[in-house]
Amino acid sequence: MEDICELSSERQHFVNRSLDYFERVYDAFGDKAEFMVAEVHLDRYLQSWEEKLAKFSKDAERLERSLEHTKYPDDVRKKLDTAQKNVESARRRIENAHERIARDGEVVPVAVGLFMWHERELVYFSSGSDDRYAKFYAPTALQHEMMSRCLERGVTRYNFYGISGVFDNPEDDGRGVLEFKQGFNGYVEELPGEFTLPVNKLRCGVSDLAHKLLRR
């Protein structure tokens, strides 16, 4: 999980949590902290596109034969053009799948999430994803799975947790996170926030420095 979160932290410019942090979360919360991983099974993906290629190829061959005796050649040519495009698209996907398998293996973890269960809500606490596999929508699959589990448990509130709070700047680093969460038709709750009032400035300064050095 920590490795995939690191990819997101580099892309979105935030400091990633350490492996030790996630281990301490599990030790502290046990089953209330649920670590989820979404995988892409490239072997199955490859097989599905090989089957589609066989079907598209048969369709194209059938249409080519029908051109010889059809009364409506223009209609057949349009269908043939579509079939041939499908064939080329399937071949590209198959080639891409072979390249991915050679590089990453047949089963690839591409998105992770840390979800915190509460009696009245589920908190989507932390996550990361491999942007090279963005077209597989693995983070969305994670959300669907956990929302389904909420319904099964009778938990009526799903907390997407934090956003940057910037709504009017499309160039904001947190824009992608905001749009992802808005895509689930959620709503924003603005909270008062937090502040730190040091009662011992020396100890507070030493603590801040230690956190920065340890990246905690």
N, C-alpha and C positions, 0 to 999 in steps of 0.2 A: 504493500500500500504506500509506504513512504517513498519508493522510487517513482511511482506514477504521480503522486502529489507533487514531487519535485519538478516534474515536467510542467505542471500547471503553474507552479510558483514562478518558474523562469519565464513562462509565457505572459503571465499576468502581473509580474513584478511584485510579489509578496514573499515574505520569509516563510519557508516551509517548516512544519513541525518535524522534530527528529523522531527516529524510530523509538527511542527511549520514551518519548512523550506518549506515543500510541500504546506502548506496553504498559505504562503507568495508568493510562485511561482504562485499559482492560482490567488491570489489577484492582482499580478503585471501583469500577461500576459493574464488572462482571457481565452477566447476560443483558443488562440494560444498555450496554454499549454493543451495537451490532456492526461488525465490519463486513461490508458487502463488496464483491468483485464481479464485474461483468466481463465475460470472455467472448472473443470471436473465435469460432471454430472454422478455421480456414479450410480444413479438409472437407467439411460438409458444404461450405460455401462453394468450393471448387466443384464438387460433385453436382450440386444443383445447377451450376452454370453449364457444365458439360451436358447435362440432360436437356437444358434449354437450347443449347447449341444444336443438338441432334434434332430437336423439334423444329427449330427455325430453319435449319438446312432442308428438312423434308418439305416444309411449307414452300421454300424458295424453289426447290426442284419441281414440285407439283405445279406451281404457277408458271414456271418456264415452259413446261410441257403443254399447259393449257393455252399458251399464247398461239400455238400452232393452229388451233381450230376454234378459238373463241370468236363470238360475234361482237364482243365488247373489249377490244384490245387496250383501249385507254384505261379502263377500270382495272384490268388485270395488271397492267404495267405499274399502276399506282400501288396496288397490293404487293407486287413483286418488289418494288422499290423499298417499301416498308419492311418486307421480309429480309431483304438483303442488308438493310441497316441493322436489323435485329441480329443477324448473323455476325456482322462486324463488331457490334457492341458486345456480344457474348464472347467473341474471341479475345477482345481487349481485356475483358474482365477475367477470363481464364488465364491469360498471360500475366496480368497483374497479381492474381492469386498465387501463381507459381513463384513469382518474384518475392511476394510477402512470406510464403512458406519457407523459401530458401533462406530468407533473412531472419525471420522471427519464430519459425516453427509452425506446427499445425494448429495449436491452441494458444491464443495470445490474450493475456489480461490487458484490457484497454481502458477500463474505468473502475474507480473504487470510491467508496463512500463510507463515512462513519455516521451512524444514526443512533441517537440517544432516545431510548424509550422512557416515557413518563406516564403516569396514570392517566393523564388527560390529553397528552399530545406526543407526537413523534418529532424530534428535532433533527433536521438534516444539517449535521454539525460541521462536517469537513469532507472534502472530496478532491479528486484529481482525475485527469483523463489524458490519454495519448492522442494528441491532435492528428497524428498520421491516420488514425482510424475514425476520424470525426464523422465520415459518411455512414458509419454503421449505427450511429445514434445510441451508443452504449450508455451514456449518462441518462438519457431519457428512459431507457429500459430499466435502469436502477430505480428511478423515481416511480415508474409504473408498478414495479414489484413491491416497493415499500408502501405505496398508497394502498395497494391491494391488501397488504398485511394489516394496515390500519383498519380497513373495513372488516377484515376477519376478526380482529380483536375488539371491535367496537370503539376504537379511538377516533374521535371526530375532528381532531385538529392536527393539521400537518404544518409544521413550522419550517419554512425554508431558511430561517436564520438570517444572517446579515447580508446587507448590500452596502455599497459605498455611500448612498444617500444623495448622489448626484444624478438628477433626472433630466437636465437640459443640455448636457454636453455629450454628443455622440462619440467624442474622442476620449472620454474618460476611461481609465484602465479597467474600471469595474462595469463598463457598459455591457460586455458580453454576459457577465453573471446576472445583471439586472434583466436583460432580455430573455435569458434562459428561464429564469424564475417567473417572469411575467407570462411566458408561454403556457404556463399551467393555470392561467386565469386566477392567480392569487391576488392578494391586495397587500398594500404596504401599511405597516403599523409603525408610527414614529414614536420612539421612546425617549425619555429624558436624557439618556446617556449616562456616563459615569465620569468621575474625576478622582484624582488622588490628592489627599491632603497630608503631606509629610509631617509627622510629629517629631521625627528625628532626621534632620536633613542629611547627616553624615551616613547613617545606616541606610537611608533611602537611596543615596547616591551610590553606595557600595553595592546594594542589591540591584539597582538598574544596570550598573556596569557588569555585574556577574551574569545577569540575564542576556545582555548583549554578547558577551564573550561565549557563553554556552548556547546561544541561539534558542533560548526557552522563553 
